Each structure stands twice: as C-alpha cells, then as structure tokens.
C-alpha cells in the first residue's frame, strides 16, 4: 500500500450535478483509479515504502504505544494450530505487552461468506477464545468480540457500500482470493462485499494499525479508500481531523510453516498440529511428517522444503537458529529430526496447553470474557455509528 497515493480521484460535491453519462464516466474513472491503487500497492517501490513505514511505526510504538489501536482477528472455522501461533498469535501478544490497545475480532458472520452453514460455530468460537487466552492474550488489556454481537459495526456496512462500486469489488484481491478458494461456486453477496465488511471491522473502532504479512498489504487498501471517501463526502465541517483515520499496515515477520505433509498448512487438510493437542498426539502427528531420502539434515528451504520445515519448527519452538539445529542433527536422519522437533514443540507448548485446558474447562469464565469484550465493542461501535449518522445528517 502506498501511503502517499490518493486512489480516490473522487469529487462528491460535483457528483450530484453531473448528467447520467458524466456519472458513468466518473464512476469508470473512479474504479480505474482504485484498481490502479490496489495494483500499485503490490509494486516493489510501494512495498519498499511500506516496509520503511512499518519499521518507523515500530519505533513510534516504543516511544508512545498509546497513539495506536490495532484490529486483527480470525474466522471460527476450526481450532488454531502452530501456524497461527507462530504466524500471528505470538505477535499479538507482543503488541499487547508493549502497551498497544488491541481489538481481536472473532468473525463469525464471515464463516457464511463462502459456506452453506455455520457448523458447530458456538463450540468453535469458545475454542478460539480459549486459544487466545492460552497464548497470552489478556482480556483486561485486549478486547475480544464477535461480529454478530455488535449490530452497530455491521450497520456501518450500509453507508460504506454506497462508497464502492460492483466492478471495484470484483477486482479486489481479497474477493479474488476468496472466490478462487470456493472452487468456482457462485459468489455470495457477503463474499462480494467482504472487503467492505472488513473495512467496517477496522474502522468501527478507528483502528490505525492492522498487522499483515507482505502479501496482504493490498487487502487493506479498500479500508483506506472507504475512510477517505467517507470523509470527502461527509467529513466534519471544520475539516480538522478525518472521521476515520486511514489504517496503516504493520508488517510482521511471521514465520511461514508448511503442514506436516509438506503442503500449505490448513485446517481442512488435517496436516496441522493444533494448540490444544496433547504431547502424545503431537508425537504421533510428527512421526508421520514428510521428510526425504537424504539422511544428512540441512536447512535448505528452497531445495528441501519438508525437512527444512521441521527444522524451522524446532527452531521456532526452542528459540534457536535453524542452521545450528540442522548441524547438530547431522546425519541422524529423519527419525532424529522428528524426535528433536517433538521434544521442542512439546516443551514450548506445555504451559500454553496447560493454560488452555484450564480455561476451556471453565465455560463460565469464557462466557464472561466474551460478554465483556462484546460490551466494550458495542459501546465503541454505537459511538462511531452516532458520529457517522451525525456526519450524514441522519439524526432525527
């Protein structure tokens, strides 16, 4: 994402005075501008600027964490696994410890964006919550809430939808990626408007930071576009500050782990090690992990992805260098490697699993945490919606 680029070449003051043909031309130009912005956000130059800005934000957090508010979250489609932990959960805990106000969304409405039903969603919501708490998220410092419990957040979708076009949404990288994952089945309206719902998630609490990987930077651009367009059309009369601060990406150096079969780690593939697994189950899963025929263990992700993935997992779990671990195992082969990984994983996650078992067994506590988070999110969402309705002159 390019922070200096304004992709909204949009003039609301003259829009109402245009003829139908002029409006069509303006809309096409608008869509093209936003499409260019989304494409530009993936360019090498733009990514370089984003990396530099993200590094600057890290320093600013150390100087004054109170300036920032983070929004992040997950869909409750299954239990969290080690990929989630090393990819996102650990970073969330670190941000919390540094004093950044954090909102974590359990996106239950988004489960039905590309599915015919919700499945055992209540069980999964509380499982997700138990994973968060076990990993170190503190409900006294972090607001954890569910989509469906915050009506005002979802109501923001209506004015936000008026600020985007159909063709713009269809070109959005988030929609394209989600649609491809459906296997070609017809796209639901909720899936098509996914980026707008995502914008409402971010903007309802006026989050100004969203932790993302480098490949997810374009997904944040739509929220920035909506924030700008709303301010251009309905902004404050004194124009001193925008109603919605444009959210910025906070790049995380998240470790990318493969599944135990050597392919992308996915709950649906059954190639994961879940946070809630016990030590024996973890050992059985890792015993079946794919390696290769070379007995000499090396850390070479490009040429030996399966072996290197296991070495990396051991390194992440033990806080050591993967090259060092590979050298120690030497010609011990896959069996020794799997033993080393199993010991490292089980040792690292033993306290997390103990904490998870404790909180998961206390349903009353989980309900209390979620109720408190939903209450806090509702207070903020209602205040934001009131502000939006005032800006739109819809207070009666």
Secondary structure, DSSP 4 states (H G I P E B T S, - for coil): --TT--TT---HHHHTTS-HHHHHHHHHHHHHHHHHHHHHTTSHHHHHHHHHHHHHHHHHHHH-GGG-EEEEEE--SS--BHHHIIIIIHHHHHHHHTT-EEEEEE-SGGGGGS-S---SHHHHHHHHHHHHHHHT--TTTEEEEEGGG-HHHHHHHHHHHTTS-HHHHHT-HHHHHHHHHTTSPPPPHHHHTHHHHHHHHHHTTT--EEEE-GGGGGGGHHHHHHHHHHHHHH--TT-SS-SSPPPEEEE-----PBPTTSSB--GGGT---BTT--HHHHHHHHHT----S--S----TTT-HHHHHHHHHHHHHHT--HHHHHHHHGGGHHHHHHHHHHHHHHHHHHHHHHHHHHHHT-HHHHHHHHHHHHHHHHHHHHHHHHHHHHHTT---
